[in-house]
Amino acid sequence: MSVAAVMYTDEEAASDRNETAYEKMAAVRDEASDRDVDASEAAGVTGSQPGSGSAGYEVVSSADAQEYIQREWIDEVVYAGDKSRPGESDAGNERAELLISECAVMGITVHRILDMRSDSFTAKTVERLGGTYVLTESIRSVSGYQLAEKKLMDIIGGLIGLVFTALLTLFLAPAIFISDPGPVFYSQERVGKNGRVFRIYKFRSMYKDAEKHRAELEEDNETDGMMFKMENDPRVLGSGPDGKRHGLGYFIRRHSLDEFPQFLNVLKGDMSLVGTRPPTVDEWNRYELRHRARLAIKPGLTGLWQTEGRSDIRDFDEVIALDMKYINEWTIAGDMKLILRTIAEIFSGRGAR
């Protein structure tokens, strides 16, 4: 099979664009060579005389392009022009479209190289949207099938989790009320996927007025300020004047029992079984742009940062790095491994606060 890589541009613009186009064509040639395909190269430059072009490419004028394709018995054409560039002449576009139409008439397959200079995103896919083809760029490309798998796992896991939550409520509800009369459950606004605010649910492990006293404890915050963590938090149920970690609240937090009501958030679609940590609204408002990428997906009941040390992690940048690693390397199998690791962490209580 013979493949022609064709660059089509105006002569005036050719001087500053040919280098990039030739690079594209060289990549096509190398790929074809790897596949044992006979690759021809032609640079179609309007107004130029046929002959030898840059880097050994044969230059053919617009009038000769079709003749060249027929003469060389070309099977496929790779179009490496910059048609989508602002300012590209209409005449150049028309000539390119004419050649592509002629290839279609001759039954020759045409591949268009899209302009993908941006290195901002790691995943690029071509999709059909609104009757046209678009280049979709994102930090991670996930298929509809993969999303359906994760959704199914969330539904099944959420239902199973709610059964355990109901059983835990039978024991924890009276214990919490006896320890500190008041609500058994605690709710708080958190930020979910792409900044959507939702209400998260937990078993209460602190005294009723805990939030009112947080400002007083900021100077004892053991993280870099983007999160709040404290070794001996006096707001936790059962905290004594000696500062030792004992009592009902610490037992609940040590084994992550306070998180179980979040299975309801999973079934509601606010969260996933596995994901990134959902920040508070106050934390979200202090995020830099680079921090927001961690909520490009739904937050989860567990994730890499929970299993890599849970509350032992003090550096927020480390949390960000773990969350982005999860997003970039996500697989269903990986989620299942994290769930199993989380179960082990719950029983061991390692890293909890």
C-alpha positions as CSV (number, residue, x, y, z in Angstrom):
1,M,0.0,0.0,0.0
2,S,1.3,3.5,-0.9
3,V,0.5,6.4,1.3
4,A,1.1,10.1,0.4
5,A,1.4,12.7,3.1
6,V,0.2,15.9,1.5
7,M,0.7,19.4,2.9
8,Y,-1.3,22.1,1.2
9,T,-0.8,25.8,2.0
10,D,-0.2,29.2,0.4
11,E,3.2,30.0,-0.9
12,E,3.4,33.2,1.2
13,A,2.7,31.3,4.4
14,A,4.8,28.3,3.4
15,S,8.1,29.7,4.6
16,D,7.0,29.8,8.3
17,R,4.6,26.9,8.3
18,N,6.4,24.3,6.2
19,E,8.7,23.2,9.0
20,T,5.8,22.1,11.2
21,A,4.0,20.5,8.3
22,Y,7.1,18.7,7.2
23,E,7.5,17.3,10.8
24,K,4.0,16.0,10.6
25,M,4.7,14.4,7.3
26,A,7.9,12.9,8.5
27,A,6.0,11.3,11.4
28,V,3.6,9.8,9.0
29,R,6.4,8.5,6.8
30,D,8.2,6.9,9.9
31,E,4.9,5.3,11.0
32,A,4.4,3.9,7.5
33,S,7.9,2.5,7.4
34,D,7.4,0.8,10.7
35,R,4.4,-1.0,9.2
36,D,6.3,-1.9,6.1
37,V,4.1,0.5,4.1
38,D,5.6,2.2,1.0
39,A,5.2,5.9,1.9
40,S,5.4,8.7,-0.6
41,E,5.6,12.4,0.4
42,A,4.2,15.4,-1.5
43,A,4.2,19.0,-0.4
44,G,1.4,20.8,-2.3
45,V,2.4,24.5,-2.2
46,T,0.3,26.8,-4.3
47,G,2.2,28.7,-6.9
48,S,5.4,26.7,-6.5
49,Q,7.0,24.9,-9.4
50,P,7.2,21.1,-9.2
51,G,10.5,19.9,-8.1
52,S,12.5,19.0,-5.0
53,G,11.2,20.4,-1.8
54,S,12.5,20.9,1.8
55,A,14.0,17.8,3.4
56,G,13.7,15.9,0.1
57,Y,10.0,16.1,-0.2
58,E,8.7,16.4,-3.8
59,V,6.8,19.7,-4.3
60,V,3.8,19.6,-6.5
61,S,1.6,22.5,-7.4
62,S,-2.2,22.5,-6.9
63,A,-2.7,21.6,-10.5
64,D,-0.4,18.7,-10.3
65,A,-1.6,17.2,-7.0
66,Q,-4.3,15.0,-8.5
67,E,-2.0,13.9,-11.3
68,Y,0.7,13.0,-8.8
69,I,-1.7,10.8,-6.7
70,Q,-2.9,9.0,-9.9
71,R,0.6,8.6,-11.3
72,E,2.1,7.1,-8.1
73,W,-0.9,4.8,-7.5
74,I,-1.5,6.3,-4.1
75,D,-3.9,4.3,-1.9
76,E,-4.3,6.7,1.0
77,V,-3.6,10.4,1.5
78,V,-2.7,12.1,4.8
79,Y,-3.6,15.8,4.7
80,A,-1.3,17.7,6.9
81,G,-2.5,21.3,6.2
82,D,-3.4,23.9,8.6
83,K,-6.9,24.5,7.3
84,S,-8.3,25.3,10.7
85,R,-5.9,28.2,11.4
86,P,-7.4,31.7,11.6
87,G,-6.4,33.7,8.6
88,E,-6.0,30.8,6.2
89,S,-7.0,32.0,2.8
90,D,-10.4,30.8,1.5
91,A,-8.7,30.0,-1.8
92,G,-6.3,27.6,-0.1
93,N,-9.1,26.0,1.7
94,E,-11.1,25.5,-1.5
95,R,-8.2,23.9,-3.2
96,A,-7.6,21.5,-0.3
97,E,-11.3,20.6,-0.2
98,L,-11.3,20.1,-4.0
99,L,-8.4,17.7,-3.8
100,I,-10.1,15.8,-0.9
101,S,-13.3,15.6,-2.9
102,E,-11.4,14.2,-5.9
103,C,-9.8,11.6,-3.6
104,A,-13.3,10.6,-2.5
105,V,-14.4,10.2,-6.0
106,M,-11.4,8.0,-6.8
107,G,-12.1,6.0,-3.6
108,I,-8.9,7.0,-1.9
109,T,-8.9,7.2,1.8
110,V,-8.1,10.6,3.3
111,H,-6.7,11.1,6.8
112,R,-6.8,14.7,8.1
113,I,-4.2,15.6,10.7
114,L,-5.8,17.8,13.4
115,D,-4.0,20.7,14.9
116,M,-3.0,19.3,18.3
117,R,-0.2,21.6,19.4
118,S,-1.6,22.2,22.9
119,D,0.2,20.2,25.6
120,S,-2.2,21.3,28.3
121,F,-4.2,18.1,28.2
122,T,-3.0,14.6,28.2
123,A,-6.0,13.0,26.5
124,K,-7.2,13.9,23.0
125,T,-10.0,12.1,21.2
126,V,-12.1,12.9,18.1
127,E,-15.8,12.8,18.7
128,R,-19.0,13.6,16.9
129,L,-20.9,16.4,18.5
130,G,-23.9,18.3,17.2
131,G,-23.5,16.8,13.7
132,T,-19.9,17.7,13.4
133,Y,-16.5,16.3,14.5
134,V,-14.7,17.9,17.3
135,L,-11.3,17.4,19.0
136,T,-12.0,16.7,22.6
137,E,-9.2,17.4,25.1
138,S,-9.2,16.4,28.8
139,I,-6.9,15.4,31.6
140,R,-8.1,11.9,31.3
141,S,-10.2,10.2,28.6
142,V,-12.8,7.7,29.9
143,S,-15.3,5.8,27.7
144,G,-19.0,5.6,28.3
145,Y,-18.6,1.9,29.0
146,Q,-16.1,2.6,31.8
147,L,-18.3,5.2,33.3
148,A,-21.2,2.7,33.3
149,E,-19.0,0.1,35.0
150,K,-18.1,2.6,37.8
151,K,-21.7,3.7,38.2
152,L,-22.9,0.1,38.5
153,M,-20.2,-0.5,41.1
154,D,-21.3,2.6,43.0
155,I,-24.9,1.5,43.1
156,I,-24.1,-2.0,44.3
157,G,-21.6,-0.8,46.8
158,G,-23.9,1.9,48.0
159,L,-26.8,-0.5,48.6
160,I,-24.5,-2.9,50.5
161,G,-23.0,0.0,52.5
162,L,-26.4,1.3,53.5
163,V,-27.2,-2.1,55.0
164,F,-24.1,-1.9,57.2
165,T,-24.9,1.7,58.0
166,A,-28.3,0.7,59.3
167,L,-26.8,-2.0,61.5
168,L,-24.2,0.4,62.8
169,T,-26.9,2.9,63.6
170,L,-28.5,0.4,66.0
171,F,-25.4,0.5,68.2
172,L,-23.9,4.0,67.5
173,A,-27.1,6.0,67.8
174,P,-27.7,5.3,71.5
175,A,-23.9,5.5,72.3
176,I,-23.6,8.9,70.6
177,F,-26.7,10.3,72.3
178,I,-25.6,9.1,75.8
179,S,-22.1,10.6,75.3
180,D,-23.5,14.0,74.2
181,P,-27.3,14.3,73.9
182,G,-28.2,15.7,70.4
183,P,-28.3,14.6,66.8
184,V,-26.8,11.3,65.9
185,F,-25.9,12.4,62.4
186,Y,-23.8,15.3,61.3
187,S,-24.1,17.1,57.9
188,Q,-22.0,19.7,56.2
189,E,-21.7,21.4,52.8
190,R,-18.9,19.9,50.7
191,V,-17.8,20.6,47.2
192,G,-18.2,17.9,44.6
193,K,-17.4,17.4,40.9
194,N,-16.5,20.7,39.1
195,G,-17.5,22.8,42.1
196,R,-21.0,21.5,42.7
197,V,-22.0,21.9,46.4
198,F,-23.7,19.1,48.2
199,R,-24.5,18.1,51.7
200,I,-22.4,15.2,53.1
201,Y,-23.6,12.9,55.9
202,K,-21.6,11.4,58.8
203,F,-22.1,9.8,62.2
204,R,-21.4,12.6,64.7
205,S,-18.0,12.0,66.4
206,M,-17.7,15.5,67.9
207,Y,-19.6,17.6,70.4
208,K,-22.6,19.5,69.1
209,D,-20.9,22.9,69.1
210,A,-17.6,21.7,67.5
211,E,-17.8,24.0,64.5
212,K,-18.1,27.1,66.7
213,H,-14.8,26.4,68.3
214,R,-12.8,25.6,65.1
215,A,-11.5,29.2,64.7
216,E,-10.1,29.0,68.2
217,L,-8.0,26.0,67.2
218,E,-6.6,27.2,63.9
219,E,-3.2,28.0,65.5
220,D,-3.0,24.3,66.4
221,N,-3.7,23.1,62.8
222,E,-1.0,20.6,61.9
223,T,-1.4,20.9,58.1
224,D,-0.3,23.7,55.8
225,G,-3.6,25.6,56.1
226,M,-5.5,24.1,53.2
227,M,-7.0,21.4,55.5
228,F,-7.6,21.2,59.2
229,K,-6.0,18.3,61.2
230,M,-5.2,18.1,64.9
231,E,-3.6,15.3,66.8
232,N,-5.6,15.7,70.0
233,D,-8.7,17.6,69.0
234,P,-10.7,18.6,72.2
235,R,-13.9,18.7,70.2
236,V,-14.0,14.9,69.7
237,L,-16.4,13.0,71.9
238,G,-14.7,11.6,74.9
239,S,-11.7,13.9,74.9
240,G,-10.3,14.4,78.3
241,P,-8.3,17.2,79.9
242,D,-5.2,15.0,79.7
243,G,-5.4,15.3,75.9
244,K,-5.2,11.5,75.5
245,R,-7.0,10.0,72.5
246,H,-9.7,7.8,74.0
247,G,-13.5,7.7,74.2
248,L,-16.3,7.0,71.7
249,G,-15.4,9.8,69.3
250,Y,-11.9,8.5,68.7
251,F,-13.1,5.0,68.3
252,I,-15.6,6.1,65.6
253,R,-12.9,8.1,63.8
254,R,-10.1,5.5,64.2
255,H,-12.2,2.9,62.4
256,S,-13.8,5.4,60.0
257,L,-17.3,4.5,61.2
258,D,-18.3,8.1,60.9
259,E,-18.0,7.8,57.1
260,F,-20.6,5.1,56.6
261,P,-23.7,7.4,56.1
262,Q,-21.9,8.7,53.0
263,F,-23.1,5.6,51.2
264,L,-26.3,7.6,50.9
265,N,-24.3,10.3,49.1
266,V,-23.0,7.6,46.8
267,L,-26.5,6.4,45.9
268,K,-27.7,10.1,45.4
269,G,-24.9,10.6,42.9
270,D,-23.0,13.2,44.9
271,M,-20.1,10.9,45.5
272,S,-18.5,7.7,44.2
273,L,-17.1,4.8,46.3
274,V,-13.6,5.7,45.2
275,G,-12.5,9.2,44.2
276,T,-10.8,12.3,45.6
277,R,-11.4,13.9,49.0
278,P,-14.4,16.3,49.0
279,P,-13.2,19.7,50.4
280,T,-15.3,22.0,52.5
281,V,-16.7,25.2,50.9
282,D,-14.1,27.2,52.9
283,E,-11.2,25.1,51.6
284,W,-12.6,25.3,48.0
285,N,-12.7,29.1,48.1
286,R,-9.0,29.1,48.9
287,Y,-8.0,26.8,46.1
288,E,-5.6,27.8,43.3
289,L,-6.5,26.9,39.7
290,R,-4.2,23.8,39.9
291,H,-6.0,22.5,43.0
292,R,-9.4,22.5,41.2
293,A,-8.4,19.7,38.8
294,R,-8.7,17.2,41.7
295,L,-12.5,17.7,41.4
296,A,-12.7,16.9,37.7
297,I,-14.3,13.7,38.9
298,K,-16.8,12.9,41.7
299,P,-15.2,12.8,45.2
300,G,-15.1,9.4,46.9
301,L,-15.6,7.7,50.2
302,T,-12.0,6.5,49.8
303,G,-9.1,7.1,47.5
304,L,-5.4,7.0,47.2
305,W,-4.8,9.7,49.9
306,Q,-6.8,7.7,52.4
307,T,-5.0,4.4,51.7
308,E,-1.5,6.0,51.5
309,G,-1.6,7.3,55.0
310,R,-5.0,8.8,55.7
311,S,-4.5,11.5,58.4
312,D,-0.8,10.9,58.6
313,I,-0.5,13.1,55.4
314,R,0.1,16.8,56.4
315,D,1.2,18.3,53.1
316,F,-1.8,19.4,50.9
317,D,0.4,19.2,47.8
318,E,0.9,15.5,48.6
319,V,-2.9,15.1,48.7
320,I,-3.2,16.9,45.3
321,A,-0.4,14.6,43.9
322,L,-2.2,11.5,45.1
323,D,-5.5,12.6,43.8
324,M,-4.1,13.5,40.3
325,K,-2.3,10.2,40.2
326,Y,-5.6,8.5,40.9
327,I,-7.4,10.5,38.1
328,N,-4.6,9.8,35.5
329,E,-4.3,6.1,36.3
330,W,-7.9,5.2,37.0
331,T,-9.2,1.7,36.3
332,I,-12.0,-0.3,37.6
333,A,-9.5,-2.9,38.9
334,G,-7.6,-0.2,40.6
335,D,-10.9,0.9,42.4
336,M,-11.4,-2.6,43.6
337,K,-7.9,-2.8,45.0
338,L,-8.4,0.5,46.8
339,I,-11.7,-0.7,48.3
340,L,-10.0,-3.8,49.7
341,R,-7.1,-1.7,51.1
342,T,-9.6,0.6,52.7
343,I,-11.4,-2.3,54.4
344,A,-8.0,-3.4,55.8
345,E,-7.3,0.2,57.0
346,I,-10.7,0.4,58.8
347,F,-10.0,-2.7,60.8
348,S,-6.4,-1.7,61.6
349,G,-7.2,2.0,62.3
350,R,-3.8,3.0,60.9
351,G,-3.3,6.7,60.2
352,A,-6.8,7.8,61.5
353,R,-7.4,10.9,63.6
